[in-house]
């Protein structure tokens, strides 16, 4: 019975530690990436038609 209580206590401690680690990671890691979007002007008729259809 004593070993069972020890296992339960260890399981709870490990669960709390993992939860704490994931909560800290959620605050530390960035959620948005700063990506630069390059907008290219169409150079021929086909690209102009494609751009007009997308818009």
PDB file of N, CA, C and O in Angstrom:
ATOM      1  N   UNK A   1       0.830  -1.196   0.000  1.00  0.00           N
ATOM      2  CA  UNK A   1       0.000   0.000   0.000  1.00  0.00           C
ATOM      3  C   UNK A   1       0.866   1.248   0.000  1.00  0.00           C
ATOM      4  O   UNK A   1       0.522   2.256  -0.618  1.00  0.00           O
ATOM      5  N   UNK A   2       2.003   1.172   0.704  1.00  0.00           N
ATOM      6  CA  UNK A   2       2.899   2.321   0.801  1.00  0.00           C
ATOM      7  C   UNK A   2       3.508   2.639  -0.566  1.00  0.00           C
ATOM      8  O   UNK A   2       3.680   3.811  -0.904  1.00  0.00           O
ATOM      9  N   UNK A   3       3.835   1.611  -1.358  1.00  0.00           N
ATOM     10  CA  UNK A   3       4.398   1.832  -2.691  1.00  0.00           C
ATOM     11  C   UNK A   3       3.359   2.460  -3.616  1.00  0.00           C
ATOM     12  O   UNK A   3       3.696   3.263  -4.486  1.00  0.00           O
ATOM     13  N   UNK A   4       2.112   2.096  -3.424  1.00  0.00           N
ATOM     14  CA  UNK A   4       1.046   2.665  -4.254  1.00  0.00           C
ATOM     15  C   UNK A   4       0.919   4.167  -3.999  1.00  0.00           C
ATOM     16  O   UNK A   4       0.763   4.942  -4.943  1.00  0.00           O
ATOM     17  N   UNK A   5       0.982   4.577  -2.750  1.00  0.00           N
ATOM     18  CA  UNK A   5       0.913   6.009  -2.426  1.00  0.00           C
ATOM     19  C   UNK A   5       2.105   6.748  -3.009  1.00  0.00           C
ATOM     20  O   UNK A   5       1.960   7.864  -3.508  1.00  0.00           O
ATOM     21  N   UNK A   6       3.275   6.141  -2.951  1.00  0.00           N
ATOM     22  CA  UNK A   6       4.478   6.764  -3.509  1.00  0.00           C
ATOM     23  C   UNK A   6       4.334   6.950  -5.016  1.00  0.00           C
ATOM     24  O   UNK A   6       4.710   7.992  -5.553  1.00  0.00           O
ATOM     25  N   UNK A   7       3.793   5.946  -5.697  1.00  0.00           N
ATOM     26  CA  UNK A   7       3.592   6.049  -7.143  1.00  0.00           C
ATOM     27  C   UNK A   7       2.595   7.161  -7.482  1.00  0.00           C
ATOM     28  O   UNK A   7       2.787   7.900  -8.447  1.00  0.00           O
ATOM     29  N   UNK A   8       1.537   7.273  -6.687  1.00  0.00           N
ATOM     30  CA  UNK A   8       0.535   8.310  -6.936  1.00  0.00           C
ATOM     31  C   UNK A   8       1.136   9.689  -6.716  1.00  0.00           C
ATOM     32  O   UNK A   8       0.891  10.602  -7.506  1.00  0.00           O
ATOM     33  N   UNK A   9       1.911   9.853  -5.667  1.00  0.00           N
ATOM     34  CA  UNK A   9       2.538  11.142  -5.382  1.00  0.00           C
ATOM     35  C   UNK A   9       3.532  11.497  -6.481  1.00  0.00           C
ATOM     36  O   UNK A   9       3.558  12.640  -6.939  1.00  0.00           O
ATOM     37  N   UNK A  10       4.347  10.544  -6.911  1.00  0.00           N
ATOM     38  CA  UNK A  10       5.302  10.800  -7.983  1.00  0.00           C
ATOM     39  C   UNK A  10       4.593  11.140  -9.287  1.00  0.00           C
ATOM     40  O   UNK A  10       5.044  12.011 -10.030  1.00  0.00           O
ATOM     41  N   UNK A  11       3.477  10.453  -9.570  1.00  0.00           N
ATOM     42  CA  UNK A  11       2.719  10.732 -10.785  1.00  0.00           C
ATOM     43  C   UNK A  11       2.174  12.163 -10.747  1.00  0.00           C
ATOM     44  O   UNK A  11       2.222  12.865 -11.757  1.00  0.00           O
ATOM     45  N   UNK A  12       1.669  12.595  -9.622  1.00  0.00           N
ATOM     46  CA  UNK A  12       1.156  13.959  -9.502  1.00  0.00           C
ATOM     47  C   UNK A  12       2.270  14.988  -9.648  1.00  0.00           C
ATOM     48  O   UNK A  12       2.085  16.011 -10.308  1.00  0.00           O
ATOM     49  N   UNK A  13       3.415  14.731  -9.044  1.00  0.00           N
ATOM     50  CA  UNK A  13       4.540  15.659  -9.148  1.00  0.00           C
ATOM     51  C   UNK A  13       5.031  15.780 -10.590  1.00  0.00           C
ATOM     52  O   UNK A  13       5.308  16.881 -11.065  1.00  0.00           O
ATOM     53  N   UNK A  14       5.137  14.656 -11.278  1.00  0.00           N
ATOM     54  CA  UNK A  14       5.578  14.678 -12.679  1.00  0.00           C
ATOM     55  C   UNK A  14       4.557  15.426 -13.528  1.00  0.00           C
ATOM     56  O   UNK A  14       4.938  16.193 -14.412  1.00  0.00           O
ATOM     57  N   UNK A  15       3.283  15.218 -13.280  1.00  0.00           N
ATOM     58  CA  UNK A  15       2.243  15.930 -14.016  1.00  0.00           C
ATOM     59  C   UNK A  15       2.308  17.428 -13.802  1.00  0.00           C
ATOM     60  O   UNK A  15       2.151  18.196 -14.751  1.00  0.00           O
ATOM     61  N   UNK A  16       2.536  17.852 -12.580  1.00  0.00           N
ATOM     62  CA  UNK A  16       2.644  19.279 -12.269  1.00  0.00           C
ATOM     63  C   UNK A  16       3.883  19.877 -12.929  1.00  0.00           C
ATOM     64  O   UNK A  16       3.825  20.984 -13.464  1.00  0.00           O
ATOM     65  N   UNK A  17       4.986  19.165 -12.895  1.00  0.00           N
ATOM     66  CA  UNK A  17       6.221  19.674 -13.500  1.00  0.00           C
ATOM     67  C   UNK A  17       6.064  19.817 -15.009  1.00  0.00           C
ATOM     68  O   UNK A  17       6.448  20.844 -15.567  1.00  0.00           O
ATOM     69  N   UNK A  18       5.503  18.802 -15.687  1.00  0.00           N
ATOM     70  CA  UNK A  18       5.299  18.893 -17.135  1.00  0.00           C
ATOM     71  C   UNK A  18       4.335  20.018 -17.488  1.00  0.00           C
ATOM     72  O   UNK A  18       4.555  20.744 -18.457  1.00  0.00           O
ATOM     73  N   UNK A  19       3.273  20.165 -16.710  1.00  0.00           N
ATOM     74  CA  UNK A  19       2.331  21.257 -16.965  1.00  0.00           C
ATOM     75  C   UNK A  19       3.024  22.602 -16.813  1.00  0.00           C
ATOM     76  O   UNK A  19       2.813  23.502 -17.627  1.00  0.00           O
ATOM     77  N   UNK A  20       3.836  22.749 -15.796  1.00  0.00           N
ATOM     78  CA  UNK A  20       4.556  24.004 -15.559  1.00  0.00           C
ATOM     79  C   UNK A  20       5.506  24.296 -16.717  1.00  0.00           C
ATOM     80  O   UNK A  20       5.620  25.441 -17.154  1.00  0.00           O
ATOM     81  N   UNK A  21       6.189  23.262 -17.214  1.00  0.00           N
ATOM     82  CA  UNK A  21       7.114  23.452 -18.340  1.00  0.00           C
ATOM     83  C   UNK A  21       6.358  23.919 -19.575  1.00  0.00           C
ATOM     84  O   UNK A  21       6.808  24.839 -20.257  1.00  0.00           O
ATOM     85  N   UNK A  22       5.218  23.304 -19.878  1.00  0.00           N
ATOM     86  CA  UNK A  22       4.454  23.700 -21.062  1.00  0.00           C
ATOM     87  C   UNK A  22       3.857  25.089 -20.916  1.00  0.00           C
ATOM     88  O   UNK A  22       3.766  25.822 -21.901  1.00  0.00           O
ATOM     89  N   UNK A  23       3.449  25.469 -19.715  1.00  0.00           N
ATOM     90  CA  UNK A  23       2.933  26.824 -19.498  1.00  0.00           C
ATOM     91  C   UNK A  23       4.043  27.847 -19.704  1.00  0.00           C
ATOM     92  O   UNK A  23       3.815  28.883 -20.328  1.00  0.00           O
ATOM     93  N   UNK A  24       5.234  27.575 -19.193  1.00  0.00           N
ATOM     94  CA  UNK A  24       6.364  28.482 -19.391  1.00  0.00           C
ATOM     95  C   UNK A  24       6.715  28.577 -20.874  1.00  0.00           C
ATOM     96  O   UNK A  24       6.978  29.673 -21.370  1.00  0.00           O
ATOM     97  N   UNK A  25       6.723  27.463 -21.584  1.00  0.00           N
ATOM     98  CA  UNK A  25       7.019  27.489 -23.021  1.00  0.00           C
ATOM     99  C   UNK A  25       5.975  28.285 -23.794  1.00  0.00           C
ATOM    100  O   UNK A  25       6.313  28.960 -24.766  1.00  0.00           O
ATOM    101  N   UNK A  26       4.721  28.218 -23.380  1.00  0.00           N
ATOM    102  CA  UNK A  26       3.674  28.965 -24.072  1.00  0.00           C
ATOM    103  C   UNK A  26       3.909  30.464 -23.954  1.00  0.00           C
ATOM    104  O   UNK A  26       3.579  31.209 -24.876  1.00  0.00           O
ATOM    105  N   UNK A  27       4.469  30.919 -22.847  1.00  0.00           N
ATOM    106  CA  UNK A  27       4.744  32.344 -22.687  1.00  0.00           C
ATOM    107  C   UNK A  27       6.050  32.764 -23.345  1.00  0.00           C
ATOM    108  O   UNK A  27       6.183  33.909 -23.778  1.00  0.00           O
ATOM    109  N   UNK A  28       7.002  31.865 -23.426  1.00  0.00           N
ATOM    110  CA  UNK A  28       8.325  32.214 -23.935  1.00  0.00           C
ATOM    111  C   UNK A  28       8.380  32.178 -25.455  1.00  0.00           C
ATOM    112  O   UNK A  28       8.943  33.080 -26.074  1.00  0.00           O
ATOM    113  N   UNK A  29       7.802  31.148 -26.063  1.00  0.00           N
ATOM    114  CA  UNK A  29       7.904  30.993 -27.511  1.00  0.00           C
ATOM    115  C   UNK A  29       7.007  31.992 -28.229  1.00  0.00           C
ATOM    116  O   UNK A  29       5.879  32.229 -27.797  1.00  0.00           O
ATOM    117  N   UNK A  30       7.491  32.578 -29.312  1.00  0.00           N
ATOM    118  CA  UNK A  30       6.666  33.550 -30.047  1.00  0.00           C
ATOM    119  C   UNK A  30       5.544  32.852 -30.808  1.00  0.00           C
ATOM    120  O   UNK A  30       5.692  31.720 -31.268  1.00  0.00           O
ATOM    121  N   UNK A  31       4.421  33.551 -30.931  1.00  0.00           N
ATOM    122  CA  UNK A  31       3.292  32.976 -31.651  1.00  0.00           C
ATOM    123  C   UNK A  31       3.217  33.479 -33.083  1.00  0.00           C
ATOM    124  O   UNK A  31       2.630  32.819 -33.941  1.00  0.00           O
ATOM    125  N   UNK A  32       3.800  34.627 -33.351  1.00  0.00           N
ATOM    126  CA  UNK A  32       3.751  35.196 -34.693  1.00  0.00           C
ATOM    127  C   UNK A  32       5.162  35.274 -35.254  1.00  0.00           C
ATOM    128  O   UNK A  32       6.120  35.566 -34.539  1.00  0.00           O
ATOM    129  N   UNK A  33       5.264  35.008 -36.542  1.00  0.00           N
ATOM    130  CA  UNK A  33       6.542  35.169 -37.207  1.00  0.00           C
ATOM    131  C   UNK A  33       6.479  36.404 -38.086  1.00  0.00           C
ATOM    132  O   UNK A  33       5.461  36.675 -38.722  1.00  0.00           O
ATOM    133  N   UNK A  34       7.557  37.137 -38.116  1.00  0.00           N
ATOM    134  CA  UNK A  34       7.617  38.335 -38.935  1.00  0.00           C
ATOM    135  C   UNK A  34       8.155  37.970 -40.306  1.00  0.00           C
ATOM    136  O   UNK A  34       9.364  37.987 -40.541  1.00  0.00           O
ATOM    137  N   UNK A  35       7.239  37.640 -41.208  1.00  0.00           N
ATOM    138  CA  UNK A  35       7.634  37.273 -42.554  1.00  0.00           C
ATOM    139  C   UNK A  35       7.418  38.459 -43.478  1.00  0.00           C
ATOM    140  O   UNK A  35       6.394  39.139 -43.407  1.00  0.00           O
ATOM    141  N   UNK A  36       8.371  38.694 -44.327  1.00  0.00           N
ATOM    142  CA  UNK A  36       8.269  39.789 -45.278  1.00  0.00           C
ATOM    143  C   UNK A  36       7.585  39.260 -46.536  1.00  0.00           C
ATOM    144  O   UNK A  36       8.027  38.276 -47.128  1.00  0.00           O
ATOM    145  N   UNK A  37       6.505  39.922 -46.935  1.00  0.00           N
ATOM    146  CA  UNK A  37       5.767  39.521 -48.118  1.00  0.00           C
ATOM    147  C   UNK A  37       6.178  40.425 -49.273  1.00  0.00           C
ATOM    148  O   UNK A  37       6.050  41.647 -49.201  1.00  0.00           O
ATOM    149  N   UNK A  38       6.664  39.813 -50.319  1.00  0.00           N
ATOM    150  CA  UNK A  38       7.087  40.566 -51.493  1.00  0.00           C
ATOM    151  C   UNK A  38       5.953  40.529 -52.514  1.00  0.00           C
ATOM    152  O   UNK A  38       5.525  39.459 -52.947  1.00  0.00           O
ATOM    153  N   UNK A  39       5.475  41.712 -52.891  1.00  0.00           N
ATOM    154  CA  UNK A  39       4.411  41.815 -53.881  1.00  0.00           C
ATOM    155  C   UNK A  39       5.051  42.160 -55.218  1.00  0.00           C
ATOM    156  O   UNK A  39       5.629  43.234 -55.388  1.00  0.00           O
ATOM    157  N   UNK A  40       4.939  41.238 -56.157  1.00  0.00           N
ATOM    158  CA  UNK A  40       5.547  41.418 -57.465  1.00  0.00           C
ATOM    159  C   UNK A  40       4.503  41.937 -58.438  1.00  0.00           C
ATOM    160  O   UNK A  40       3.388  41.420 -58.503  1.00  0.00           O
ATOM    161  N   UNK A  41       4.871  42.957 -59.188  1.00  0.00           N
ATOM    162  CA  UNK A  41       3.965  43.493 -60.189  1.00  0.00           C
ATOM    163  C   UNK A  41       3.971  42.569 -61.400  1.00  0.00           C
ATOM    164  O   UNK A  41       5.018  42.047 -61.783  1.00  0.00           O
ATOM    165  N   UNK A  42       2.796  42.366 -62.003  1.00  0.00           N
ATOM    166  CA  UNK A  42       2.741  41.499 -63.183  1.00  0.00           C
ATOM    167  C   UNK A  42       3.529  42.089 -64.348  1.00  0.00           C
ATOM    168  O   UNK A  42       3.456  43.287 -64.620  1.00  0.00           O
ATOM    169  N   UNK A  43       4.281  41.230 -65.029  1.00  0.00           N
ATOM    170  CA  UNK A  43       5.126  41.711 -66.119  1.00  0.00           C
ATOM    171  C   UNK A  43       4.561  41.393 -67.494  1.00  0.00           C
ATOM    172  O   UNK A  43       5.038  41.933 -68.492  1.00  0.00           O
ATOM    173  N   UNK A  44       3.553  40.525 -67.571  1.00  0.00           N
ATOM    174  CA  UNK A  44       2.955  40.239 -68.876  1.00  0.00           C
ATOM    175  C   UNK A  44       1.445  40.070 -68.727  1.00  0.00           C
ATOM    176  O   UNK A  44       0.912  40.136 -67.620  1.00  0.00           O
ATOM    177  N   UNK A  45       0.773  39.856 -69.833  1.00  0.00           N
ATOM    178  CA  UNK A  45      -0.688  39.798 -69.851  1.00  0.00           C
ATOM    179  C   UNK A  45      -1.226  38.631 -69.026  1.00  0.00           C
ATOM    180  O   UNK A  45      -2.228  38.778 -68.327  1.00  0.00           O
ATOM    181  N   UNK A  46      -0.569  37.472 -69.102  1.00  0.00           N
ATOM    182  CA  UNK A  46      -1.034  36.296 -68.361  1.00  0.00           C
ATOM    183  C   UNK A  46      -0.985  36.541 -66.852  1.00  0.00           C
ATOM    184  O   UNK A  46      -1.907  36.162 -66.130  1.00  0.00           O
ATOM    185  N   UNK A  47       0.077  37.166 -66.381  1.00  0.00           N
ATOM    186  CA  UNK A  47       0.182  37.465 -64.952  1.00  0.00           C
ATOM    187  C   UNK A  47      -0.853  38.495 -64.528  1.00  0.00           C
ATOM    188  O   UNK A  47      -1.377  38.412 -63.417  1.00  0.00           O
ATOM    189  N   UNK A  48      -1.161  39.466 -65.387  1.00  0.00           N
ATOM    190  CA  UNK A  48      -2.180  40.455 -65.061  1.00  0.00           C
ATOM    191  C   UNK A  48      -3.556  39.802 -64.939  1.00  0.00           C
ATOM    192  O   UNK A  48      -4.323  40.133 -64.035  1.00  0.00           O
ATOM    193  N   UNK A  49      -3.868  38.880 -65.842  1.00  0.00           N
ATOM    194  CA  UNK A  49      -5.153  38.179 -65.785  1.00  0.00           C
ATOM    195  C   UNK A  49      -5.216  37.311 -64.537  1.00  0.00           C
ATOM    196  O   UNK A  49      -6.244  37.264 -63.861  1.00  0.00           O
ATOM    197  N   UNK A  50      -4.124  36.628 -64.231  1.00  0.00           N
ATOM    198  CA  UNK A  50      -4.085  35.781 -63.036  1.00  0.00           C
ATOM    199  C   UNK A  50      -4.281  36.595 -61.775  1.00  0.00           C
ATOM    200  O   UNK A  50      -5.003  36.186 -60.865  1.00  0.00           O
ATOM    201  N   UNK A  51      -3.635  37.748 -61.725  1.00  0.00           N
ATOM    202  CA  UNK A  51      -3.767  38.623 -60.545  1.00  0.00           C
ATOM    203  C   UNK A  51      -5.197  39.145 -60.425  1.00  0.00           C
ATOM    204  O   UNK A  51      -5.736  39.224 -59.321  1.00  0.00           O
ATOM    205  N   UNK A  52      -5.814  39.503 -61.556  1.00  0.00           N
ATOM    206  CA  UNK A  52      -7.188  39.996 -61.533  1.00  0.00           C
ATOM    207  C   UNK A  52      -8.149  38.911 -61.058  1.00  0.00           C
ATOM    208  O   UNK A  52      -9.100  39.210 -60.336  1.00  0.00           O
ATOM    209  N   UNK A  53      -7.924  37.679 -61.442  1.00  0.00           N
ATOM    210  CA  UNK A  53      -8.793  36.590 -61.008  1.00  0.00           C
ATOM    211  C   UNK A  53      -8.636  36.336 -59.510  1.00  0.00           C
ATOM    212  O   UNK A  53      -9.619  36.094 -58.810  1.00  0.00           O
ATOM    213  N   UNK A  54      -7.391  36.394 -59.020  1.00  0.00           N
ATOM    214  CA  UNK A  54      -7.158  36.177 -57.577  1.00  0.00           C
ATOM    215  C   UNK A  54      -7.798  37.275 -56.741  1.00  0.00           C
ATOM    216  O   UNK A  54      -8.315  36.999 -55.659  1.00  0.00           O
ATOM    217  N   UNK A  55      -7.773  38.497 -57.215  1.00  0.00           N
ATOM    218  CA  UNK A  55      -8.361  39.617 -56.472  1.00  0.00           C
ATOM    219  C   UNK A  55      -9.859  39.558 -56.594  1.00  0.00           C
ATOM    220  O   UNK A  55     -10.557  40.409 -56.043  1.00  0.00           O
TER     221      UNK A  55
END
